[in-house]
Amino acid sequence: MSSETARVHAALITVSLIYGYFYVAVKLLLKTLTPPEFILLRFILTAVVVLLIDRLFLKHPLPKGKDLLKIVGLGLIGVFVVQILVVVGLHNTTAFHSALIMATIPIITLIFSIVSGRETFHFQKLMGIITGFAGVTVLLFFSSSPGTPLPPTYLMGDFIVLLNAVAFSWFLLGSQKMLQKYQSFPFMAYCYIVSASLFSALFFAGHLTVQHSLGLAFLAKITPSQWLSIAYVVLFASIGSYTLNNYALKRVSPSIVAIYMFIQPIISAASGFYLLGEPFNSQMAIATTITFAGVLMATTAGKKGFYLRQTITPTETPEAIPMEKAANPAEPAEH
């Protein structure tokens, strides 16, 4: 195995470990914080960190004119809407359910790509899509049992997380043209700044109207260990995983990325069981197997196995690779 291949696989393993625990970390924080309070902290802290990194070290050019408006729109969908949906959905279901549903992003993106003409139709893709959603159906309607009861709101939470996966898949396709013009890190920074600004305005306005305060009293009840969990969400799950995943996606086939994504539900199931007491039964294991088979079938259609995209020379940065070489519309990315 070459050093480049080893780095790619190490990046994907790291992303899977980070995001596999992310769902459990958020569930633990939501025992103290309300969803709006957690979202506010994640938006503001992530926006501040990525903006400081970009302005102090990377110093990329700022978008102007129509591009700025497009980034505002993409930020509203890809960060504002997506992050609200995933947190609200996760609050109402289990960490494992959320992780498995989010692992279907490759096949949802594939559906959008086929409909928009960016991907050609292939029978194996169709079978993969059907199989993948069959696994999700098992998860939604057959995973609860008398011996392993789920939260009473789990079905609503599952559908909210599924809606989040749909929104993020649309964002992946919509952001491709912008990523041809702007590098990925500042693009993420602008999306978070837009989302943090809007959510902060709504949060503070709501509290001023109802409680005549800014609503920041919740900060006093956050313990040092919870601040560490928040730092984990911001630095690792929001920034680190995005950076590593973007690095890998420019070098590896979507088939490999899809496989690594299925480490996430396994980690979420194990950590959720031990840290949250969440149930796991044979129906959930069957749902995971069926969904994994569907995603793998859909993402390998028409391809000769797994492959690295290309060799990148030392002077060619990942961000400089043209989009048509760097990313496939059906590729998954972190959320």
ChimeraX attribute file (.defattr): number of C-alpha atoms within 10 A of each C-alpha:
attribute: neighborCount
match mode: 1-to-1
recipient: residues
	/A:1	5
	/A:2	6
	/A:3	8
	/A:4	13
	/A:5	16
	/A:6	11
	/A:7	13
	/A:8	21
	/A:9	17
	/A:10	14
	/A:11	20
	/A:12	26
	/A:13	19
	/A:14	18
	/A:15	25
	/A:16	25
	/A:17	20
	/A:18	20
	/A:19	26
	/A:20	28
	/A:21	25
	/A:22	23
	/A:23	29
	/A:24	26
	/A:25	22
	/A:26	20
	/A:27	22
	/A:28	17
	/A:29	17
	/A:30	18
	/A:31	10
	/A:32	15
	/A:33	18
	/A:34	14
	/A:35	21
	/A:36	16
	/A:37	16
	/A:38	18
	/A:39	21
	/A:40	20
	/A:41	17
	/A:42	20
	/A:43	25
	/A:44	18
	/A:45	20
	/A:46	23
	/A:47	23
	/A:48	15
	/A:49	14
	/A:50	23
	/A:51	21
	/A:52	14
	/A:53	14
	/A:54	17
	/A:55	13
	/A:56	10
	/A:57	9
	/A:58	12
	/A:59	12
	/A:60	14
	/A:61	11
	/A:62	12
	/A:63	17
	/A:64	10
	/A:65	7
	/A:66	9
	/A:67	14
	/A:68	14
	/A:69	12
	/A:70	16
	/A:71	22
	/A:72	18
	/A:73	18
	/A:74	24
	/A:75	25
	/A:76	21
	/A:77	20
	/A:78	26
	/A:79	23
	/A:80	23
	/A:81	17
	/A:82	22
	/A:83	21
	/A:84	20
	/A:85	22
	/A:86	23
	/A:87	24
	/A:88	20
	/A:89	27
	/A:90	27
	/A:91	22
	/A:92	20
	/A:93	24
	/A:94	26
	/A:95	29
	/A:96	29
	/A:97	29
	/A:98	28
	/A:99	27
	/A:100	30
	/A:101	25
	/A:102	27
	/A:103	28
	/A:104	28
	/A:105	29
	/A:106	26
	/A:107	29
	/A:108	24
	/A:109	24
	/A:110	29
	/A:111	21
	/A:112	18
	/A:113	20
	/A:114	16
	/A:115	12
	/A:116	11
	/A:117	10
	/A:118	15
	/A:119	15
	/A:120	12
	/A:121	16
	/A:122	13
	/A:123	11
	/A:124	16
	/A:125	24
	/A:126	18
	/A:127	15
	/A:128	25
	/A:129	25
	/A:130	16
	/A:131	21
	/A:132	28
	/A:133	20
	/A:134	16
	/A:135	25
	/A:136	23
	/A:137	14
	/A:138	19
	/A:139	24
	/A:140	20
	/A:141	10
	/A:142	12
	/A:143	22
	/A:144	19
	/A:145	11
	/A:146	6
	/A:147	9
	/A:148	12
	/A:149	12
	/A:150	17
	/A:151	14
	/A:152	10
	/A:153	13
	/A:154	20
	/A:155	18
	/A:156	16
	/A:157	25
	/A:158	25
	/A:159	17
	/A:160	22
	/A:161	29
	/A:162	23
	/A:163	19
	/A:164	27
	/A:165	25
	/A:166	19
	/A:167	20
	/A:168	26
	/A:169	29
	/A:170	19
	/A:171	20
	/A:172	19
	/A:173	19
	/A:174	18
	/A:175	18
	/A:176	16
	/A:177	10
	/A:178	18
	/A:179	17
	/A:180	16
	/A:181	15
	/A:182	18
	/A:183	16
	/A:184	18
	/A:185	20
	/A:186	22
	/A:187	22
	/A:188	22
	/A:189	22
	/A:190	21
	/A:191	22
	/A:192	27
	/A:193	23
	/A:194	20
	/A:195	27
	/A:196	26
	/A:197	15
	/A:198	14
	/A:199	20
	/A:200	18
	/A:201	11
	/A:202	13
	/A:203	17
	/A:204	18
	/A:205	16
	/A:206	15
	/A:207	14
	/A:208	13
	/A:209	10
	/A:210	10
	/A:211	11
	/A:212	11
	/A:213	13
	/A:214	14
	/A:215	16
	/A:216	11
	/A:217	9
	/A:218	12
	/A:219	12
	/A:220	7
	/A:221	10
	/A:222	14
	/A:223	11
	/A:224	9
	/A:225	9
	/A:226	16
	/A:227	13
	/A:228	11
	/A:229	17
	/A:230	21
	/A:231	17
	/A:232	18
	/A:233	24
	/A:234	22
	/A:235	18
	/A:236	19
	/A:237	24
	/A:238	22
	/A:239	20
	/A:240	18
	/A:241	25
	/A:242	20
	/A:243	18
	/A:244	19
	/A:245	21
	/A:246	21
	/A:247	20
	/A:248	27
	/A:249	23
	/A:250	23
	/A:251	21
	/A:252	22
	/A:253	21
	/A:254	28
	/A:255	23
	/A:256	21
	/A:257	25
	/A:258	24
	/A:259	17
	/A:260	18
	/A:261	30
	/A:262	22
	/A:263	20
	/A:264	26
	/A:265	26
	/A:266	20
	/A:267	23
	/A:268	27
	/A:269	27
	/A:270	21
	/A:271	20
	/A:272	25
	/A:273	17
	/A:274	11
	/A:275	12
	/A:276	16
	/A:277	11
	/A:278	20
	/A:279	21
	/A:280	20
	/A:281	12
	/A:282	9
	/A:283	17
	/A:284	23
	/A:285	17
	/A:286	15
	/A:287	24
	/A:288	25
	/A:289	14
	/A:290	21
	/A:291	29
	/A:292	23
	/A:293	17
	/A:294	25
	/A:295	30
	/A:296	24
	/A:297	21
	/A:298	29
	/A:299	26
	/A:300	19
	/A:301	18
	/A:302	14
	/A:303	10
	/A:304	7
	/A:305	10
	/A:306	13
	/A:307	14
	/A:308	16
	/A:309	16
	/A:310	11
	/A:311	10
	/A:312	13
	/A:313	8
	/A:314	6
	/A:315	7
	/A:316	10
	/A:317	10
	/A:318	18
	/A:319	18
	/A:320	14
	/A:321	15
	/A:322	13
	/A:323	17
	/A:324	10
	/A:325	11
	/A:326	21
	/A:327	20
	/A:328	19
	/A:329	22
	/A:330	24
	/A:331	23
	/A:332	28
	/A:333	21
	/A:334	21
	/A:335	19
